[in-house]
Amino acid sequence: MGRIYLARTTGIGGFARKLVIKTLEVPLTAESDDAIAMFLDEARLLGLLHHQHIVSIFEVGRDDGRHFMALEYVDGGSAHDAWERAQQLGAALPLDFSLSVVSAAASGLHYAHTRKDDAGAPLGLVHRDVSPSNVMIGYDGAIKLIDFGIAMAAHRKTKTQTGYVKGKVGYLSPEQVSGREVDARTDVFALGILLYELTTLQRAFRDSSDLATMQRIKLGKVVPPSKITTGYPPELEAIVLRALRVDPRERFPDADAMRRAIEALGHRLHFVLGDAAVIEVMTQLFDPSVARPPSLDDDPAAEWASSEHDLTVRRDPRELLDAMRADTRAMEPLKKPPARPPLPPPRKKLRAATEAADAFDDSSASMTAVGPRPMFAEPVTGDILRGDATAPDGKTGASIDIPVDTPVDIPVDTPVDFPIDLQTPPSLPAPPPAPRPAADKISASSVAPVIGAHLIGQRGPSRARWIAVAGAGAAVLAGVAFIATRGASNAPGSKPAP
């Protein structure tokens, strides 16, 4: 019913800008009224949405009998293109890339779900067609949701009739398949499919036929990602499977809750989500100066032959449910699922944008395991046992917590040139006795961030012994003084003590 063109608008002073022109290719007849109304509904909805992750609309009109809208151009490809290109290369998409894409899509969807009109009334918008081909990814890191053509909203002139299922079969929600009412959690389910497919490079529900696919969606039959990809993070699998729950009440309550869960996971995994991760992967997948490889999306003849593209299915709901029930009864005798083939060997991974950050975090986390290292190049002063050693230039070292039983080699041939507090911090447990070193001298250059508690353990017993010796000496001196005093008092001619 429509076509997409790349266009250029120009102006004075050499101004030029690329645009996308979306046209409606139907004759102006009474039968085309519904198609025109749907087209104008999409333009009206886009005019109300202004968000960094939703494609912008600049103009809508009619020219030479054709309706058109001028849209923002994203120089890049869709998430489907990235998925397909990774398949061609036999490579896995890095997790920071996939999490960035889905997080951005969730942000745009939550904005659309909660948008109000100028009078303050909720739009009640549900996209209903969230799929990889409707998420655009730019070479500059931009991520944009497109195609609100079948979005549900209170302000639409056209309404979906009973018995119609709108959307792509592989990305429908259970409530769409069953003909129930939909809300924002329908788009959350589609986000779960998108995250599943980008991180596993496998289809979530696609089966041998549209009916079998919808049956799997209705029953929630999805293979856990960890059964497909070795080393799949359990926390990420929990997010995916929660979004794919059959009951909408068990999913994330809205797209923003899913976005927050994704970004929190990225933080725990030490990923840097955002433009850098997207640019890095898109640069490896596609060279902007070279045309992308041909895809089914480029073949108009194949477009409508595949159910992966826009699909409006007219089915009697009773017929559809009867077919699904029959399919379920046929599957009941199967007590156990057929054995799955072994996991394929791991795919080669594209270079991730956060590898440098990961390496830095790994090295800093394991710095106590590599042995003593000097904290500063010059002599340091301060209480280095508590981690607040100060260099001559005034810089202070970071606090470091070290297990008491960490072994440390401390040279003893050079006198230390800073004071050392030998008091055990109250928060540390009493260290076990340790053999005393040959001398009480340590080298300033050998003092590393790992010495604190262990040095306390070495010096503690020595101090206790010195205290004991000093106490014994004091007792002996007191006894000698007492005897001397009594002898003087018993001498001839002495006066009795008062």
C-alpha positions, 0 to 999 in steps of 0.5 A, a space after each residue: 500500500 505504500 512506498 519509502 523514498 530517500 529525498 533531499 530538501 534544499 534551501 538558500 545558502 546551500 542548505 540541504 537535508 536528507 529526509 524519508 518520504 513515506 507515500 500511500 499508493 492507493 487510488 482515491 476511491 471510497 474503498 481506500 477511505 480506511 487506508 487513508 484514515 490509517 495513514 493520517 492517524 499515524 501522521 497525527 500520532 507522530 506529530 504529538 510525539 517528540 522524543 530522542 528515540 522516536 522518529 520525527 515527522 516534519 510534514 504531511 500532505 497530498 501531492 498528485 493524488 498521493 498522500 505522503 509524510 516527510 520523516 526524519 532520516 536515520 543513516 544506518 540500518 534496522 535492528 533486523 539488518 544488524 541481526 541478519 548481518 551478524 548471522 552472515 558474519 557468524 559473529 555474536 552481537 556484544 551485550 553492551 550493544 544489545 542492551 543499549 538498543 533495547 534500553 533506548 527502545 524501552 525509553 521511547 515506548 514508555 514516553 509514548 505510553 504515557 503521553 498526553 494530548 494538549 488537553 491533558 488526556 492520556 493518548 492510551 497509545 500502544 505501538 503493537 508492532 515493536 519488532 527488529 525491523 521497526 527499530 532503526 540504528 544509526 551509524 552515529 549511535 542514534 536509535 529510533 522507533 518507527 512505524 506507528 501505522 497500526 498503533 492503538 490510541 484514543 485519538 485514532 479515527 480507525 479502530 481495529 475490528 473484532 477478529 482482526 490481528 494486526 502486527 507481525 506474527 512472530 512478535 505478537 503477544 499472547 493477548 493479541 493472539 487470543 483477541 484480548 484487550 491490549 495495553 502497554 504491557 503488550 509492547 513490553 512482551 515485544 521488547 522481551 522478544 527483541 532482547 531475546 533475539 539480539 542476545 541469542 541470534 535465534 528466533 524466540 517463537 518462530 515455528 514452521 507455520 503462522 498457526 504453530 508460531 501463535 500457538 507457541 506464543 499463546 502457551 509461552 513456549 520459549 527456549 531459555 537463552 542459557 540453553 542456546 548461548 553458553 555463558 548467558 548471564 543469569 540476570 539477563 535471562 531473568 529479565 528476558 523471561 519476565 518480559 515474556 510471561 504469558 500473563 501480563 500481570 507477571 511482566 514488567 509493569 511498564 517499559 520504563 521498569 524494564 529499561 531500569 532493570 536493563 541499565 542496572 544490569 549493565 552497570 553490574 556487568 561494568 558495561 557502558 551503555 549508549 552511543 559508544 557501544 552502538 557506534 562500535 558495533 555498527 562500524 564493524 557490521 556495516 561500512 557507511 561508504 559501502 552499500 549493505 548486503 541485499 536483504 529480503 526487505 529490499 525485494 518487494 515481491 518477497 516482502 508480502 510473501 513473508 509473514 515477517 513483514 506487516 501483516 493484517 490477518 483476518 481470521 474468525 476468532 472461534 476458528 483460530 481458537 479451535 485450531 489451537 485447542 486441536 493442536 494442544 490436544 495433539 501435543 499432549 501425548 508427548 510426555 517429554 520434549 524431543 532431545 535437543 541437539 548439543 549447543 553449537 560452538 561459541 560464536 566469535 564476538 565483535 569488539 565491544 565498546 566497553 572492553 577497555 573499561 572491563 580490563 581496567 575494572 578487572 585489573 583494579 579488582 585483582 591488584 591485591 593478588 599480584 604482589 606488593 607494588 609501590 604506592 608512590 614513586 617518592 617517600 610517603 608519609 602518613 598512616 599507610 596502614 589505614 590507607 591514607 598515605 600522603 605523597 610529598 605533593 599532597 596527593 592521598 592514596 585510596 582506602 583499601 580493605 585487605 584480608 588479614 591473612 593476605 601473605 606479604 613479603 616485606 624487605 627489612 634492610 632499609 629503615 622506613 621514613 614515615 611513622 607507622 601506627 601499630 594499633 589494630 583497627 577495632 573493625 579487624 578481628 584479632 590476627 593470629 600470631 606470626 613469626 617475628 621478622 629478623 629486624 623491625 626495619 621495612 623499606 618505604 619503596 616496598 610498602 604496597 596497598 596490600 600491607 596493612 593488616 598483615 603488618 599489624 599481625 606481625 608487629 602485635 605480639 612483639 609489642 605485647 612481649 615488650 609490655 610484659 617485660 616492662 611490667 616485670 621490671 617495674 615490679 622488681 624495682 618496686 620490691 627493691 624500693 620497699 625493702 630498702 625503705 624498711 631497712 632504713 626504718 629499723 636502723 639504730 637511732 631512727 625515729 618511728 615512721 609517722 
